[in-house]
């Protein structure tokens, strides 16, 4: 912890070696966070850079009483949300309109898919669904918090999460059916 505290103090003092060390220590993990909210690796890298700029600007606010990775993760999630709000290609998808949605099902399919395959399915969700799903299911934010972050009402957050979940259930079932057919034929 002493090394981390010294690195943080050095980052605040603007020492490049410390900033590079902090970036190197967390960039890989945080790129994964950023990638969950975007549709391309290029966009995720842009979010990562914006996020680390915010980390370095805000590091003086870190109280060193919690886990540094969790503090940085929160900044990355906010950077991703800000990025989605600014980029035109995501704006239409972020409107979270209800007129083209699927009915909600309360089903829990059995899964024989890898975490990577599941992550790929989540990334195929429309940006609004993907964002709400990640914020609730992955990051653990409440619907009240999500509503505040995205400027929507709590009910919209809940319905978007359930619809995203329903769509994922449908896709997982299809994946399982296709997978079973391939194993049966093979």
One Martini backbone bead per residue (centre of mass of N, CA, C, O) as a GRO file, in nm:
protein
  186
    1UNK     BB    1   0.056   0.064  -0.018
    2UNK     BB    2   0.292   0.258  -0.011
    3UNK     BB    3   0.350   0.251  -0.314
    4UNK     BB    4   0.074   0.359  -0.398
    5UNK     BB    5   0.085   0.624  -0.245
    6UNK     BB    6   0.337   0.729  -0.388
    7UNK     BB    7   0.229   0.717  -0.672
    8UNK     BB    8  -0.004   0.912  -0.626
    9UNK     BB    9   0.164   1.154  -0.534
   10UNK     BB   10   0.330   1.165  -0.799
   11UNK     BB   11   0.092   1.214  -0.986
   12UNK     BB   12  -0.002   1.479  -0.856
   13UNK     BB   13   0.292   1.607  -0.919
   14UNK     BB   14   0.345   1.512  -1.236
   15UNK     BB   15   0.484   1.238  -1.266
   16UNK     BB   16   0.539   1.040  -1.532
   17UNK     BB   17   0.620   0.764  -1.413
   18UNK     BB   18   0.361   0.735  -1.237
   19UNK     BB   19   0.151   0.757  -1.460
   20UNK     BB   20   0.255   0.513  -1.617
   21UNK     BB   21   0.224   0.306  -1.387
   22UNK     BB   22  -0.080   0.339  -1.352
   23UNK     BB   23  -0.161   0.274  -1.637
   24UNK     BB   24  -0.025  -0.010  -1.655
   25UNK     BB   25  -0.188  -0.135  -1.410
   26UNK     BB   26  -0.503  -0.057  -1.547
   27UNK     BB   27  -0.561  -0.061  -1.859
   28UNK     BB   28  -0.652  -0.349  -1.924
   29UNK     BB   29  -0.898  -0.361  -1.734
   30UNK     BB   30  -1.034  -0.089  -1.838
   31UNK     BB   31  -1.077  -0.169  -2.131
   32UNK     BB   32  -1.296  -0.374  -2.068
   33UNK     BB   33  -1.497  -0.173  -1.960
   34UNK     BB   34  -1.515   0.007  -2.214
   35UNK     BB   35  -1.598  -0.222  -2.418
   36UNK     BB   36  -1.885  -0.280  -2.294
   37UNK     BB   37  -1.997   0.021  -2.407
   38UNK     BB   38  -1.899  -0.045  -2.689
   39UNK     BB   39  -1.850  -0.133  -3.053
   40UNK     BB   40  -1.532  -0.074  -3.030
   41UNK     BB   41  -1.197  -0.060  -2.977
   42UNK     BB   42  -1.154   0.233  -3.056
   43UNK     BB   43  -1.363   0.349  -2.860
   44UNK     BB   44  -1.243   0.226  -2.602
   45UNK     BB   45  -0.972   0.379  -2.624
   46UNK     BB   46  -1.094   0.659  -2.603
   47UNK     BB   47  -1.219   0.618  -2.324
   48UNK     BB   48  -0.959   0.549  -2.177
   49UNK     BB   49  -0.821   0.819  -2.221
   50UNK     BB   50  -1.036   0.994  -2.091
   51UNK     BB   51  -1.034   0.849  -1.819
   52UNK     BB   52  -0.732   0.906  -1.745
   53UNK     BB   53  -0.757   1.207  -1.743
   54UNK     BB   54  -0.961   1.203  -1.507
   55UNK     BB   55  -0.786   1.063  -1.306
   56UNK     BB   56  -0.555   1.276  -1.296
   57UNK     BB   57  -0.747   1.517  -1.220
   58UNK     BB   58  -0.880   1.342  -0.951
   59UNK     BB   59  -0.664   1.212  -0.756
   60UNK     BB   60  -0.689   1.418  -0.514
   61UNK     BB   61  -0.978   1.274  -0.426
   62UNK     BB   62  -0.840   1.034  -0.329
   63UNK     BB   63  -0.851   0.874   0.002
   64UNK     BB   64  -0.721   0.581   0.044
   65UNK     BB   65  -0.981   0.380   0.157
   66UNK     BB   66  -0.995   0.231  -0.110
   67UNK     BB   67  -1.007   0.087  -0.402
   68UNK     BB   68  -0.852   0.192  -0.680
   69UNK     BB   69  -0.993   0.026  -0.901
   70UNK     BB   70  -1.283   0.118  -0.828
   71UNK     BB   71  -1.238   0.419  -0.874
   72UNK     BB   72  -1.151   0.397  -1.171
   73UNK     BB   73  -1.399   0.248  -1.278
   74UNK     BB   74  -1.602   0.475  -1.232
   75UNK     BB   75  -1.466   0.668  -1.429
   76UNK     BB   76  -1.495   0.487  -1.681
   77UNK     BB   77  -1.799   0.470  -1.685
   78UNK     BB   78  -1.843   0.776  -1.714
   79UNK     BB   79  -1.681   0.803  -1.976
   80UNK     BB   80  -1.863   0.616  -2.141
   81UNK     BB   81  -2.125   0.774  -2.109
   82UNK     BB   82  -2.021   1.038  -2.231
   83UNK     BB   83  -1.947   0.921  -2.505
   84UNK     BB   84  -2.231   0.822  -2.586
   85UNK     BB   85  -2.363   1.109  -2.573
   86UNK     BB   86  -2.166   1.243  -2.803
   87UNK     BB   87  -2.213   1.021  -3.012
   88UNK     BB   88  -2.403   0.985  -3.287
   89UNK     BB   89  -2.404   0.664  -3.327
   90UNK     BB   90  -2.545   0.639  -3.022
   91UNK     BB   91  -2.791   0.829  -2.977
   92UNK     BB   92  -3.030   0.676  -3.107
   93UNK     BB   93  -2.983   0.416  -2.922
   94UNK     BB   94  -3.022   0.591  -2.638
   95UNK     BB   95  -3.339   0.658  -2.626
   96UNK     BB   96  -3.519   0.424  -2.522
   97UNK     BB   97  -3.742   0.298  -2.685
   98UNK     BB   98  -4.064   0.109  -2.678
   99UNK     BB   99  -4.184   0.039  -2.981
  100UNK     BB  100  -3.947  -0.214  -3.048
  101UNK     BB  101  -4.006  -0.421  -2.830
  102UNK     BB  102  -3.992  -0.691  -2.628
  103UNK     BB  103  -4.107  -0.909  -2.439
  104UNK     BB  104  -4.108  -1.015  -2.114
  105UNK     BB  105  -3.905  -1.261  -1.961
  106UNK     BB  106  -3.880  -1.528  -1.695
  107UNK     BB  107  -3.586  -1.662  -1.779
  108UNK     BB  108  -3.337  -1.940  -1.725
  109UNK     BB  109  -3.094  -2.041  -1.897
  110UNK     BB  110  -2.892  -2.272  -1.990
  111UNK     BB  111  -2.526  -2.266  -1.995
  112UNK     BB  112  -2.256  -2.341  -2.258
  113UNK     BB  113  -2.105  -2.071  -2.242
  114UNK     BB  114  -1.883  -1.840  -2.257
  115UNK     BB  115  -1.789  -1.538  -2.148
  116UNK     BB  116  -1.712  -1.434  -2.428
  117UNK     BB  117  -1.979  -1.503  -2.569
  118UNK     BB  118  -2.155  -1.333  -2.384
  119UNK     BB  119  -2.016  -1.062  -2.438
  120UNK     BB  120  -2.089  -1.062  -2.740
  121UNK     BB  121  -2.392  -1.048  -2.698
  122UNK     BB  122  -2.403  -0.785  -2.537
  123UNK     BB  123  -2.269  -0.615  -2.775
  124UNK     BB  124  -2.538  -0.660  -2.965
  125UNK     BB  125  -2.680  -0.469  -2.825
  126UNK     BB  126  -2.820  -0.204  -2.791
  127UNK     BB  127  -2.683   0.060  -2.637
  128UNK     BB  128  -2.902   0.099  -2.422
  129UNK     BB  129  -2.915  -0.190  -2.321
  130UNK     BB  130  -2.615  -0.232  -2.267
  131UNK     BB  131  -2.584  -0.011  -2.057
  132UNK     BB  132  -2.794  -0.103  -1.849
  133UNK     BB  133  -2.692  -0.389  -1.813
  134UNK     BB  134  -2.407  -0.319  -1.716
  135UNK     BB  135  -2.482  -0.137  -1.477
  136UNK     BB  136  -2.645  -0.364  -1.328
  137UNK     BB  137  -2.511  -0.657  -1.372
  138UNK     BB  138  -2.201  -0.567  -1.351
  139UNK     BB  139  -2.177  -0.298  -1.160
  140UNK     BB  140  -2.443  -0.268  -0.950
  141UNK     BB  141  -2.651  -0.070  -1.014
  142UNK     BB  142  -2.916   0.097  -0.963
  143UNK     BB  143  -3.195   0.229  -1.107
  144UNK     BB  144  -3.164   0.502  -0.979
  145UNK     BB  145  -2.871   0.553  -1.067
  146UNK     BB  146  -2.914   0.515  -1.369
  147UNK     BB  147  -3.118   0.737  -1.409
  148UNK     BB  148  -2.926   0.963  -1.326
  149UNK     BB  149  -2.696   0.912  -1.533
  150UNK     BB  150  -2.907   0.911  -1.801
  151UNK     BB  151  -3.178   1.077  -1.773
  152UNK     BB  152  -3.395   0.881  -1.653
  153UNK     BB  153  -3.623   0.671  -1.552
  154UNK     BB  154  -3.658   0.401  -1.354
  155UNK     BB  155  -3.856   0.240  -1.537
  156UNK     BB  156  -3.676   0.244  -1.787
  157UNK     BB  157  -3.444   0.090  -1.668
  158UNK     BB  158  -3.599  -0.167  -1.601
  159UNK     BB  159  -3.709  -0.229  -1.887
  160UNK     BB  160  -3.436  -0.239  -2.033
  161UNK     BB  161  -3.318  -0.466  -1.870
  162UNK     BB  162  -3.538  -0.680  -1.926
  163UNK     BB  163  -3.513  -0.668  -2.236
  164UNK     BB  164  -3.219  -0.745  -2.251
  165UNK     BB  165  -3.250  -1.012  -2.106
  166UNK     BB  166  -3.454  -1.136  -2.303
  167UNK     BB  167  -3.275  -1.124  -2.551
  168UNK     BB  168  -3.050  -1.300  -2.433
  169UNK     BB  169  -3.220  -1.551  -2.386
  170UNK     BB  170  -3.288  -1.596  -2.681
  171UNK     BB  171  -2.992  -1.619  -2.781
  172UNK     BB  172  -2.908  -1.853  -2.595
  173UNK     BB  173  -3.109  -2.058  -2.696
  174UNK     BB  174  -3.009  -2.057  -2.984
  175UNK     BB  175  -2.724  -2.138  -2.921
  176UNK     BB  176  -2.796  -2.408  -2.786
  177UNK     BB  177  -2.939  -2.532  -3.028
  178UNK     BB  178  -2.703  -2.509  -3.227
  179UNK     BB  179  -2.497  -2.663  -3.051
  180UNK     BB  180  -2.654  -2.932  -3.036
  181UNK     BB  181  -2.662  -2.986  -3.340
  182UNK     BB  182  -2.355  -2.999  -3.380
  183UNK     BB  183  -2.307  -3.235  -3.175
  184UNK     BB  184  -2.499  -3.439  -3.310
  185UNK     BB  185  -2.370  -3.444  -3.593
  186UNK     BB  186  -2.058  -3.477  -3.483
   0.00000   0.00000   0.00000
